[in-house]
Amino acid sequence: MTDATPGPYAVPPGSIFEYRYTVYFESLALWKEKDPQRRATIARQLADWAATLAEMEVAEARKLTERPTSTNEAA
């Protein structure tokens, strides 16, 4: 018997990890695809996902650089 409620995801939807995995695996799919029209579609989707990932990576980097260090707080 299975439960109707979904369990926890291995990668949280909408997270930076989801976008990293999506970009990675879709880039592999692009290399393997033989049909030029499908490659074009994958490439466009990949560009969109990569742009979103880049924005998320910048936001993540800002969080790390804006975080005060414990030595600066004591001064």
N, CA and C atoms as an extended XYZ file, in Angstrom:
225
Properties=species:S:1:pos:R:3:atomname:S:1:resname:S:1:resid:I:1 pbc="F F F"
N         0.850       -1.168        0.000 N   MET     1
C         0.000        0.000        0.000 CA  MET     1
C         0.897        1.233        0.000 C   MET     1
N         0.570        2.191       -0.828 N   THR     2
C         1.363        3.417       -0.886 CA  THR     2
C         0.580        4.572       -0.307 C   THR     2
N         1.304        5.500        0.245 N   ASP     3
C         0.702        6.698        0.822 CA  ASP     3
C         0.515        7.740       -0.276 C   ASP     3
N        -0.581        8.478       -0.257 N   ALA     4
C        -0.876        9.454       -1.308 CA  ALA     4
C        -0.085       10.753       -1.147 C   ALA     4
N         0.439       11.013        0.053 N   THR     5
C         1.187       12.250        0.261 CA  THR     5
C         2.612       12.087       -0.235 C   THR     5
N         3.099       13.089       -0.953 N   PRO     6
C         4.472       12.978       -1.463 CA  PRO     6
C         5.490       13.066       -0.335 C   PRO     6
N         6.558       12.331       -0.482 N   GLY     7
C         7.626       12.341        0.506 CA  GLY     7
C         8.584       13.479        0.249 C   GLY     7
N         9.622       13.575        1.068 N   PRO     8
C        10.607       14.641        0.860 CA  PRO     8
C        11.377       14.401       -0.438 C   PRO     8
N        11.699       15.475       -1.091 N   TYR     9
C        12.466       15.398       -2.336 CA  TYR     9
C        13.949       15.271       -2.014 C   TYR     9
N        14.682       14.598       -2.888 N   ALA    10
C        16.125       14.495       -2.714 CA  ALA    10
C        16.766       15.862       -2.894 C   ALA    10
N        16.213       16.638       -3.823 N   VAL    11
C        16.684       17.998       -4.077 CA  VAL    11
C        15.467       18.910       -3.973 C   VAL    11
N        15.504       19.905       -3.099 N   PRO    12
C        14.341       20.781       -2.934 CA  PRO    12
C        13.981       21.502       -4.239 C   PRO    12
N        12.711       21.473       -4.620 N   PRO    13
C        12.292       22.155       -5.848 CA  PRO    13
C        12.566       23.660       -5.773 C   PRO    13
N        13.075       24.211       -6.854 N   GLY    14
C        13.354       25.640       -6.905 CA  GLY    14
C        14.644       26.051       -6.222 C   GLY    14
N        15.395       25.094       -5.714 N   SER    15
C        16.635       25.413       -5.000 CA  SER    15
C        17.794       25.574       -5.973 C   SER    15
N        18.875       26.126       -5.467 N   ILE    16
C        20.083       26.280       -6.276 CA  ILE    16
C        20.612       24.907       -6.690 C   ILE    16
N        20.436       23.911       -5.839 N   PHE    17
C        20.884       22.556       -6.158 CA  PHE    17
C        20.092       21.983       -7.329 C   PHE    17
N        18.784       22.247       -7.354 N   GLU    18
C        17.972       21.772       -8.467 CA  GLU    18
C        18.470       22.374       -9.784 C   GLU    18
N        18.770       23.665       -9.775 N   TYR    19
C        19.245       24.308      -10.991 CA  TYR    19
C        20.633       23.812      -11.389 C   TYR    19
N        21.491       23.552      -10.418 N   ARG    20
C        22.814       23.004      -10.743 CA  ARG    20
C        22.685       21.649      -11.424 C   ARG    20
N        21.845       20.782      -10.854 N   TYR    21
C        21.643       19.465      -11.446 CA  TYR    21
C        20.978       19.570      -12.813 C   TYR    21
N        20.006       20.441      -12.952 N   THR    22
C        19.315       20.606      -14.229 CA  THR    22
C        20.275       21.052      -15.311 C   THR    22
N        21.086       22.061      -15.022 N   VAL    23
C        22.049       22.547      -16.001 CA  VAL    23
C        23.046       21.438      -16.360 C   VAL    23
N        23.505       20.728      -15.367 N   TYR    24
C        24.476       19.657      -15.619 CA  TYR    24
C        23.893       18.573      -16.536 C   TYR    24
N        22.732       18.036      -16.152 N   PHE    25
C        22.178       16.924      -16.910 CA  PHE    25
C        21.648       17.347      -18.274 C   PHE    25
N        21.117       18.545      -18.374 N   GLU    26
C        20.663       19.013      -19.679 CA  GLU    26
C        21.842       19.279      -20.613 C   GLU    26
N        22.979       19.688      -20.058 N   SER    27
C        24.156       19.869      -20.916 CA  SER    27
C        24.628       18.520      -21.456 C   SER    27
N        24.502       17.477      -20.657 N   LEU    28
C        24.832       16.134      -21.147 CA  LEU    28
C        23.866       15.717      -22.248 C   LEU    28
N        22.590       16.023      -22.053 N   ALA    29
C        21.585       15.686      -23.062 CA  ALA    29
C        21.863       16.419      -24.369 C   ALA    29
N        22.324       17.652      -24.265 N   LEU    30
C        22.646       18.426      -25.461 CA  LEU    30
C        23.756       17.755      -26.266 C   LEU    30
N        24.784       17.268      -25.579 N   TRP    31
C        25.894       16.602      -26.264 CA  TRP    31
C        25.449       15.305      -26.935 C   TRP    31
N        24.484       14.614      -26.342 N   LYS    32
C        24.064       13.314      -26.866 CA  LYS    32
C        23.018       13.418      -27.972 C   LYS    32
N        22.288       14.521      -28.022 N   GLU    33
C        21.197       14.674      -28.989 CA  GLU    33
C        21.733       14.784      -30.413 C   GLU    33
N        21.107       14.050      -31.329 N   LYS    34
C        21.534       14.048      -32.729 CA  LYS    34
C        20.664       14.969      -33.597 C   LYS    34
N        19.413       15.129      -33.240 N   ASP    35
C        18.475       15.934      -34.029 CA  ASP    35
C        18.770       17.424      -33.817 C   ASP    35
N        19.067       18.177      -34.897 N   PRO    36
C        19.422       19.591      -34.751 CA  PRO    36
C        18.300       20.453      -34.154 C   PRO    36
N        17.052       20.138      -34.471 N   GLN    37
C        15.942       20.919      -33.909 CA  GLN    37
C        15.825       20.679      -32.398 C   GLN    37
N        15.989       19.453      -31.993 N   ARG    38
C        15.946       19.146      -30.555 CA  ARG    38
C        17.131       19.768      -29.830 C   ARG    38
N        18.307       19.733      -30.472 N   ARG    39
C        19.487       20.372      -29.866 CA  ARG    39
C        19.241       21.859      -29.669 C   ARG    39
N        18.620       22.497      -30.645 N   ALA    40
C        18.318       23.931      -30.534 CA  ALA    40
C        17.376       24.193      -29.371 C   ALA    40
N        16.367       23.355      -29.221 N   THR    41
C        15.415       23.512      -28.115 CA  THR    41
C        16.115       23.316      -26.772 C   THR    41
N        16.909       22.268      -26.674 N   ILE    42
C        17.645       22.003      -25.430 CA  ILE    42
C        18.588       23.160      -25.127 C   ILE    42
N        19.269       23.665      -26.145 N   ALA    43
C        20.214       24.767      -25.946 CA  ALA    43
C        19.507       26.015      -25.427 C   ALA    43
N        18.334       26.322      -25.963 N   ARG    44
C        17.574       27.490      -25.481 CA  ARG    44
C        17.132       27.306      -24.034 C   ARG    44
N        16.625       26.116      -23.719 N   GLN    45
C        16.222       25.840      -22.342 CA  GLN    45
C        17.424       25.895      -21.414 C   GLN    45
N        18.523       25.333      -21.864 N   LEU    46
C        19.748       25.323      -21.071 CA  LEU    46
C        20.229       26.743      -20.795 C   LEU    46
N        20.141       27.609      -21.796 N   ALA    47
C        20.545       29.007      -21.606 CA  ALA    47
C        19.669       29.687      -20.551 C   ALA    47
N        18.378       29.411      -20.569 N   ASP    48
C        17.471       29.995      -19.587 CA  ASP    48
C        17.790       29.497      -18.180 C   ASP    48
N        17.976       28.186      -18.053 N   TRP    49
C        18.310       27.616      -16.742 CA  TRP    49
C        19.666       28.101      -16.249 C   TRP    49
N        20.624       28.211      -17.147 N   ALA    50
C        21.959       28.682      -16.763 CA  ALA    50
C        21.913       30.140      -16.311 C   ALA    50
N        21.096       30.963      -16.960 N   ALA    51
C        20.969       32.361      -16.550 CA  ALA    51
C        20.348       32.455      -15.153 C   ALA    51
N        19.329       31.654      -14.910 N   THR    52
C        18.711       31.634      -13.572 CA  THR    52
C        19.706       31.142      -12.540 C   THR    52
N        20.445       30.099      -12.872 N   LEU    53
C        21.462       29.577      -11.954 CA  LEU    53
C        22.517       30.630      -11.666 C   LEU    53
N        22.931       31.373      -12.671 N   ALA    54
C        23.941       32.415      -12.465 CA  ALA    54
C        23.441       33.464      -11.472 C   ALA    54
N        22.180       33.851      -11.596 N   GLU    55
C        21.608       34.818      -10.640 CA  GLU    55
C        21.581       34.238       -9.236 C   GLU    55
N        21.231       32.967       -9.125 N   MET    56
C        21.197       32.324       -7.809 CA  MET    56
C        22.598       32.217       -7.219 C   MET    56
N        23.587       31.923       -8.053 N   GLU    57
C        24.972       31.825       -7.581 CA  GLU    57
C        25.479       33.184       -7.093 C   GLU    57
N        25.117       34.251       -7.795 N   VAL    58
C        25.509       35.597       -7.364 CA  VAL    58
C        24.884       35.910       -6.011 C   VAL    58
N        23.612       35.588       -5.857 N   ALA    59
C        22.937       35.832       -4.577 CA  ALA    59
C        23.594       35.036       -3.452 C   ALA    59
N        23.971       33.794       -3.750 N   GLU    60
C        24.644       32.954       -2.754 CA  GLU    60
C        26.009       33.529       -2.387 C   GLU    60
N        26.740       34.026       -3.379 N   ALA    61
C        28.056       34.623       -3.122 CA  ALA    61
C        27.917       35.882       -2.276 C   ALA    61
N        26.883       36.666       -2.540 N   ARG    62
C        26.651       37.886       -1.740 CA  ARG    62
C        26.374       37.540       -0.289 C   ARG    62
N        25.621       36.471       -0.069 N   LYS    63
C        25.340       36.050        1.306 CA  LYS    63
C        26.637       35.744        2.046 C   LYS    63
N        27.556       35.079        1.361 N   LEU    64
C        28.818       34.702        1.999 CA  LEU    64
C        29.723       35.902        2.247 C   LEU    64
N        29.737       36.869        1.330 N   THR    65
C        30.615       38.027        1.503 CA  THR    65
C        30.033       39.061        2.451 C   THR    65
N        28.713       39.094        2.584 N   GLU    66
C        28.090       40.070        3.477 CA  GLU    66
C        28.020       39.586        4.915 C   GLU    66
N        28.261       38.309        5.132 N   ARG    67
C        28.197       37.745        6.474 CA  ARG    67
C        29.400       38.231        7.278 C   ARG    67
N        29.173       38.897        8.415 N   PRO    68
C        30.315       39.361        9.224 CA  PRO    68
C        31.025       38.170        9.861 C   PRO    68
N        32.331       38.285        9.952 N   THR    69
C        33.108       37.223       10.582 CA  THR    69
C        33.095       37.418       12.101 C   THR    69
N        33.351       36.375       12.820 N   SER    70
C        33.307       36.436       14.272 CA  SER    70
C        34.427       37.315       14.823 C   SER    70
N        35.562       37.421       14.143 N   THR    71
C        36.666       38.256       14.625 CA  THR    71
C        36.334       39.734       14.453 C   THR    71
N        35.590       40.081       13.403 N   ASN    72
C        35.214       41.483       13.204 CA  ASN    72
C        34.148       41.921       14.196 C   ASN    72
N        33.292       41.013       14.619 N   GLU    73
C        32.236       41.348       15.565 CA  GLU    73
C        32.811       41.664       16.940 C   GLU    73
N        33.922       41.021       17.305 N   ALA    74
C        34.518       41.249       18.621 CA  ALA    74
C        35.243       42.567       18.688 C   ALA    74
N        35.657       43.114       17.549 N   ALA    75
C        36.443       44.358       17.537 CA  ALA    75
C        35.606       45.573       17.806 C   ALA    75
